[in-house]
Amino acid sequence: MKAVKVNNKKPVLVDVPEPSGDGVKVKVVSSSICGSDIHMMEMGFFGDHIIGHEFAGIAEDGRAVAIEPLGGCGQCGYCDEGQAIHCESGFSLMGVLGDGGMAEYVHVPASHLIALPTGLDVRIASLIEPLAVAVHGVDRARVREGDRVLIIGAGPIGLAVGAVLRARGIRYDMIARYDHQQRSAELLGAGLTASGHYDVVMDAVGSAGSLKDSVEWLKSLGRIGLVGIFWEPVALDPAFCGKEPELIPSAGYHCKSPSRSFDEAGSILHRYPDIAKALVTHRFPLDGVTEAFATAADRSAGAIKVVFDIG
């Protein structure tokens, strides 16, 4: 079968045997590129495995499913609380620490299959993973109705945070760098004129500059939700201490019902399919892997979310 691996820090299409062994075999229909895929590839992080942690498809029994790629031992206190990313034995993450979903088929533990709501198009269901990241980030930052909220960054995660807030009936403003991001933000109900100070600032960029901007826009004793990944150390200036804010990072998602992040994410995408119109800017077959990753890496050229159409 066709699959995508990384060789010499570049994505390559390879032929590999179809997966076998334990788990449920899933025919992958859609798989999307995450910004962290690009960063980890440039860092030489990936080993000899199939990449891709945002994917959805059709299980052997015909169910349309999204895949929650994060797992733990299932026995420690953190796993019992749904916090698999903090598993005492170390977490697993399909597509990052083992084979993932940029392939025609994948084997998945049954507990990681998330049934799609009836009628949800599998071709857009790879968006459930970044939406689950956003659900968890909003929950961690304790965003509630009545808060003044600002999102810094209108890439896939920033827009996903906006989609979650809209679904929860919470108004928000967004700072978007590019015109095409502003158009997508407007589709998701964002205000594009930031003003005053905010109860909560969601940093969806993850840089020294975005963190500094977050502090500047935040009111004293407010909350900064870090949903962007910091790939290098950042410094805090005196203004941060002076405002006495809460700095609240988030990673992964909550993996256990009744508050499973993937469940709410799937429900939101089902209720608001226009999220796909706002996020998905490009589609490629697996054969177009080189062009797909080059497109995803160039946000200035109009890319937000790049999706592989596989099934």
N, C-alpha and C positions, 0 to 999 in steps of 0.2 A: 504494500500500500504506500501511498504518498504521505510524506510527513516533513515537518520543518525542524531542523536542528541548527546548531551554531557551530561554525568552523572558522577558526582564526578571527573571531569577533565579527563574523558576518553570517547572516541567515542563509541557509542552503536547503534546497529541496532534495530529499533522499528517498530511496525505496527501502522499506523495512518490512519484515513479516508482520502480518496482522497480529494483534495482541491475543494472548491466551492466558489461561490460569484462573486465579480467583477473581471474583468481582463480576459485574454486569457489563456485557459488551454493549457499547453505545456507538451508533453510527453518527458521527459528528456532522451537523448541518451548518453551524456558524461558529466561527472562532475569531476573536478580535485581538488587536495588538494593544497592549498596555504600555504607557510611557515607561514603566519600570522594566519592561522587556528590553527596551532600547538602552536604558542606562546600564542594566546588568550585562547586556551583550558587549557594550563598550568597555566595561570593567573587566571583561574576561571571566565573568562569574559562572557562566553555564558550562556544564559538563557534557558528556555524550548522551543526552536524553532529548526527547521531543519536548519542545517548549510550548507555551500557551496555557494560561490559567483562566481565560475568559471564554467559555464555550458552552454549547448546548446541542442537543441532538435527539435521536430516537433510540430508546432502549430496546432490548431484544423482545420485550412483550408488547411493543408498539406504543408505549407511552412517550409523549413529548416531555423532555426533561432539560433543566439546567443542571449544571454540576457545581457543587460547592467544593472547591479544590483543597480547602484547608482541613487538616485532620490532626488528631492527637492519639494518645494511647487509649483514651476512652475510659480510663480507670482512676486517674488522679483527681484531686479536688477541682483543679481548673477545668478539666474536661467535663466533669460532672456539672459545673456551672455554665457550660457552653463557651468557655474561654479556651478553645483548643490552641490558639496561638501561644498561650502561656503554659502549654503542657509540660509537666515536670520531666518527661522523657524526651522532650523535643518535638516540635510540630513537623508535620509533613505538608508540602504544598505542591500539588500537581503542576507540572510545567515549569517549576522553579527548582525543586529539589528532586524531581523524578519526572517520568513521562507525563506529558500534558495533552492538550487538545488541538494543537495545530496538526491534525492528522485525519485520515479518513475514518479511523476507528480508534476507540480507546476503551480500556477496561477500568471500571470505576467501582469502588466499594458501594454496596447497595445503600448504605446510610448517607452517602454523599449525593444521591439523586434527589432532585427537587422537582416534583411534578409541576408542569406548567398549568396555569389556569386555562380552562377550556376556551379555545378561540385565540389564544396568544400565538402569534406567528413565531415559529422556531427560528426563522431567519433573523429576528431581532433579539432573540433571547440570550445571546452572549452578553447583552447589556445588563443582565441581572447581576452579574458579579460586581461591576463598578457601582451599580445602584446599592448593592448590599454594603459596600465600603462606605458609601455616603450615609446610609441608614445608621450604621454603627457610629460614624463620626458625629452625626447630629445627636444621637443618643448620648454619646460620651460628653458632648459639650452642653448637654441639658438644655437645648434650645426649646423654648415653649412659646405658646401664643402670647402676644403682647411684647415680646422682645424685639428691639430694633436689631436687625441682623444684616451684616455685610459679608459678602463672599469675595475674597481676593483671588482672582484667577478663573478664567472661563474655559479651561481645558476640559477633558472628559469628567474628571472628578468634581471640579467646581460646578459644572453644569448638572452633574448627577446630584450634588448637594442641593442645588436649586430645585431640581425636580422633586426631591423628597420634601423640601420645605413647602413647595406649592401643593403637593398632595396632602400635607398636614394642615393646610390653610394658614401658613405663616408667611407674611410678606417679607421681602428681602430686597436689598440692593446688591449689585454685582459690579466689580471692576474688571473689564475685559480689555485685553491688549489689542486685539485685532478686530477689524470690521466684521469678519465672518463670525467671530465669537460673539460679538454684540448682537448680531441678528439671531443667533441661536439662543442667547440669553433672553431676548425679548420674546421668543416663542415659548419660553418656559416661565414667563411672567415676571422677569426680573426688572427692577428699577435700575436705570443705568446712570443715574446722577447721585453720587455719594455726597452726603452732607452731614455735618455735625459729628457726633460721636455715637457709638453703637454699644449695645449691651453685650453682643456677641460678634466676634469677627472670626469667620472660617477661613483659614489660610490653606488654599488649595494649590499653592505653588510649591512651597517648601524650599525657600532660599533665604539668605541673610536679608536681602532687600524686602521680600514679602513679609518676613517677621517684623522688620522695622516698621513697615507700613501698617501692619496689624496693630502694633502698639500705638501708633499715631492716631488711628481711626477709633480706637477703643476708648470707652469712657473709663474713669477710675473704678476699680473693683469689678471690672468686666471679665469676660471669659474669651480666651482665644482657643479655638478648636483647630488643631493641626491635622488636616487630612491629606496634605501634601507630604511627600517623603523627602527628608533632608539627606542628601547624598554626601554632604561634607559638614564639618563642625560649623556652628554659628555662634556669634557672640551676642550677649545682651548688654544694651547700653543703659545708662542711669535712668533714662525715662521709663524703662520697664519696671524697675524697682519702685519708682515714684508713684506709679499708678496702681501698684499692688494687684495686678491681674492674676487670674488663674490661667495657666498654660496647660492645655489638655490635649495630649497626643492621642491618636487612635490608630490601630493597626488591625487589619483583617475585619472580622465580623463576629457577631454572636451566633453560635452554631447550635443552639438548642431551643426547641419550642418550649413555651408559647411565644417567645420573643425572638425567634430565629430571624436574623437579618435578611436571609434569602427569601423567606416567605413574604415579608412586607415588600421587598424589592420586586418580586414577581407580581404581586398584587398591584403595585404602583404602575409597572410597565403595562399591565393588562388594562388598567383604568385610563391610562394616558399614553396610548401608542404614539402620540406626536413626539414623545421623548426621542424616539428613533430618528425622526426627521431632524430634530435639533442636534443630535449627537453624531449620527452616521453620515460621514461626508464622502467616503470612498468604499468601494467593494472590489475585491479581486478574487480570482481563483487561486488555489495553492500554487499553481504554476507561475503566478506573478509575484512570488515572494520577495524578490529583490526590489521590484518597483513599489510593492506595498510598504515595505519597511522604510524605503527612502521617502515615500510620501508621508508616512506617519511621523517621521523625524523632522519634517519641515512644516511647522505650524504656520509660518508666515505665508505659505502657499495655499492655505485654505483647509488644511486637514484638522479634524477634531478626532473622530474615531474611525479607524480603518478596520474593515471586517472582511474575513475570508468567507466566501460562499463555497461550501465543500460538498454537502449532501444534495 
